[in-house]
Amino acid sequence: MSRSQEVRLRPWNILYFVIWFGLLSGLAEIVFPQFKEIVGGRPVHLRCHTIWMSPLANMAVLASVGLAVFAVVVHLSRPRAVRVTFVVFASVFFLNVLVLESGFLSKIHFAAKVILSIGLAVALQRLIARRTQAFERFVRRTTIGLVLLVLILITAVGGRQYFRERRIIATLPDAPPSAPNVLLIVWDTVRAESMSLYGYERPTTPYLEDIAKEGTVFRNAIATASWTLPSHASFFTGRFNYELGTSWATPLDATYPTLAEVLTSHGYVTGGIVANTLYCCTERGLARGFGHYEDWVASPGELVSSSALIRFAFDHPWVHRLLGYYELLDRKPASRITNDFLKWVDRVPTGRPFFAFLNYFDAHQPYLPPADFARRFGPTDQFIPYLVRYMFRTRPCLPSNTTAEEVESIRNAYDGTLAYLDYDLKRLFGELRQRSLLDRTLVILVSDHGEEFGEHSTFGHGQDLHIQSIHVPLILRLPGIVPADVTVQESVTLRDIPATVIRLLNLGNDGLFPGQSLGRYWLESGRKGSECMDPLLSELNKCNWPAAAPAAKGPMRSVVTGNMHYIRNGDGTEEVYDLRLDPLEHNDLVQMQQGAEVAAQARCILDQMQ
């Protein structure tokens, strides 16, 4: 047969390879982490939508590669075209697996992984060199089986979630008569200092200022940690982190009951909808007790990020510069969280109270609010260069060459995210009013930690325990139960949230949650006795971020007693600040008599908390 008469590879032949290798890559992203969990013993959370998103995302990657491949192999004989196509697609498959690996292979340079992938593909191709027709038949026949397998997995996962929720609701006990709903709203990474409700000169939270008049505002709420997981764990258990043992790699375990578990036992329908899918996901233990929990969801961004190769690419600043895109691929904006919550609450059975936990992530790095809010408080021209240079590399300390214009741009962008959160809160409360739910719901609006903008030579959070990282908003609202237009000046700890909820609902604590109800501050007797309350503890695990970060030197702890704030750094050094006279913590008093006395008292307190 002459060369002109040879049968060439057709587009649909390439399509079979795209589907086959795409499905295999997707299944590898599902199976490989599970294998590591079995062998290594480290829990790995499988996103519920990964089962179908990962194959689709990898097929999209291979389809783009396939277009280029077809342009080349269309001129080759069929056997040679099959071999070339196999080598290219198999190389992509192996590279996807290699970048997925987070163990020892993660230390290998990307170029070396590319070479290794090609080498493995060429070696494997030699096995089919003389059996190209048989291999093509094998691909066509097994593709159907792989598609059916993925469909079965999708049905199994979706059905399991659906029937689990129905079973939980069906077995709920009767709720107390006229029990109010509970809505815990967490604005992730929002510091009180940047909110107009707390005296900030920019109008970042105008709606919250109005709605707060219908409830009680705590002016000096202190988070139990300066990063997400341990702080949220305190919201749900009422425990400090030294009791829980959560860390950057250790999730919340089942030692202590959670607020969701207790409210479920009292007949509440429970649901969590979170945007912080890194530390608020099911894998971290925060979903325990919730009948419905949405962390990873079906979205275009989640679909794109379901391929290990795409995730790997978007971890590099040059990709963002090239595309002019700096957002997180799978970020869920405030509008998505609110919409998903409203869909869920509309499904809550009539007559059942609900407990909902909403985590909003818009104020977290990178600070990229919608266009209407991006430049509301000033130009952000210097923000993107900073973002590219530092934020996609690691959570940074303040570089010596950072300019005042850059800092101002960063602050402008961050403040825009707060205005966007405030805008969405107005929409949320408006929807709840239309459903006649708002005034029958105990609303708790809080943040898990704050943020720093160079005040102590650091940007971000989770690096130290200065007041900008742990002073957060806290507002309670429930007409008839929580008094309106009340401001509490005393410092309070967020670990009291579970005890507060249980007691405001008159469910009885029974010793499940330590701490005391924040309602004690509404009474004059509670105000007078506040000086005798337990001190306010904040903790921070050792981190692996830049060596200049205080927590890189070891775990940190801080104590607020009255107006004084004591900090023990990771290297053992100490700091003391007077929050009344020095609210921004510019003047360390540890070398003065007053500071030395506070430090000695704080050491005794910390020694008792072991």
Phi, psi and omega in degrees: 000131181287164181298324181292337182267352181297141179284125181268163176286132183260163180305320181291337173292320176296322181299321177300318179295319179301311181295315185295308180290327178296315178295318178298318179297317179297316179293326177297322179291340177273313187283319186300312177298325179293322176298318178297324179294318181293317183282314185271341178080002179268127183300137177233124181270124177267114178299136186297328182271353181299328185302325178253335180288320182297314175300319180295316181297319180289328174294324178295319177299313182290330177295319178295322176292322183297327178299316179291322180297315183297324179298334180268310189282347180299338181264001182258161173295157186300312180301316180293323179297320179296317181296316180296315180299317179299314182299316181296310183291321178294325177297317178297318179300309182295322179295322178299320178291321183292321179283341176289328182293127181250009180267231186293332180291342180294341180276350180279137180298149182301320180299321178295324178293323178297313180298316179297319180297316179296319179298317178296320180294318179295317179298319180289328180296327181298334179289336182251006187304321182260009183227040186296319180294317178296322179293319178300317178297319179299317179298313182298317184288318183282340177300317179299318179295321179294320178298315179297321179298315179297319178297321178296318180295319178299313180298319182295315181292311180298319179294322179298315180295316182298310183288331177296314180297317179296321180294318181297314180296321182294333183259007179294140173287170177295139177274157176302146180302137177055031180294129178289154173286166177230127179234109178262110180255120179247114172272097184301130172070029179257119180266145182297326185300336183259016180250132179296334175301330182256021173098003179294140186290336179272143181280069183281333184226059183295320180292320180297326176300320180289312184290332180295336178293344178269005181213207183242131180251130175260115186286335187226065177273132184245124178287153180278354179201166179254022171212174200292303193300306182296329179292313177297322179301324176292324177304322188266336184245341184074016184249151172281164186292331179294338175276329186270323179077016177291149179210186181301330182244357184248118181283172173290126181265188186263021183297316184244148178292154177254163179299322179296319179297316182293316180292326174300319180293346177255017173092010180276140168277128188243139179211138176239133179228112191234147177258336176279089185275002177271308185248358175249011182282169181304323182303330184275359174092358184281347181278354184299126178098346180274133175286328179230131181215121180248110171249282175279131183230166177285115179205159178303318180295320179293323178298312181298320184277006180277359175257130181300324180293320179292317178300319179298317181296319184282000172276359184246130184302326185295332178293317179295321177297317182297318183271346185065029183235123186237002180282160172286136186301317187256020180292138175256114181290169182304320181300324180291317179299313180297314180298317180294323177295316181297322176297319180291314185294333177290343178265353179295129182303141179302134179091353179260130171285156179236154168240117182240138176242118180243124177248118179257135191244007190294332182275001178274153175304141354279143184278091185229079179287170175303161187304324182295341183246349189299319184243025183297327185249014177136173183294149177236025184300326182273357184286315183298315176303320177297316182301315181294318186287327190234314193291331180272359176265309179191168177286111198266154162278165183292114179292149184294337183261011177290130184267163177297327179294322177296314180300318180295321177296319179296316178297321179299317180294316180298315180297328176296325178293325179293319178297323178293318177299318179296318178299316181290328177298320178299318178295317179300311182293326177297318178294321179293324176297316180300329179271004182058037181251333190300314184281358175250019185231129171283110180261128174238113177252127187207168170239154181278333179191172180261209184204147178245147180231052176089003182300327180232039177065024175223155171243148176094214183208176179073016180247334178205187183236031175293162191299329180296337182269345185234351177274116189228163176287152173207116180228135176241141179215125171196098183308134179089343180241307178266123183295147181272152174055045178244137176239126178259120182272335183296148176287136181228160179253144180287348179291349178278358184300311181300315179297324179297313181299311184299319184282325176293332178273358181057042179265351182078132185277317181056027177073010182290322183239125175288178182087183183229161179292137176291348177297344179296336181281351177279344181258144181300323179295324178292324179294318181293329182268004186294334180292342181267001182289163178299150178293163183262115185257136171233145184224157179211124177289159174298138181244164180254023180277188187312143185301335180287343179292132181306320183287347177291342181269353180149172180295151183237156175216149176219155181224131172254121176233114184063235179265000186260141180237118179254136179232129172252114183283170183296335179266008178093348177291157186235153176222148177222134181226148174262105186291337179283316181271338185222068187295339180265001177057059177266335188242106179283125184258009189297333180274355178264163184300315180299315180295321179296322179293318178296317180298318179297318179295318181294324178298319178297319179296315181292326178297331180279344181258076181240000000 
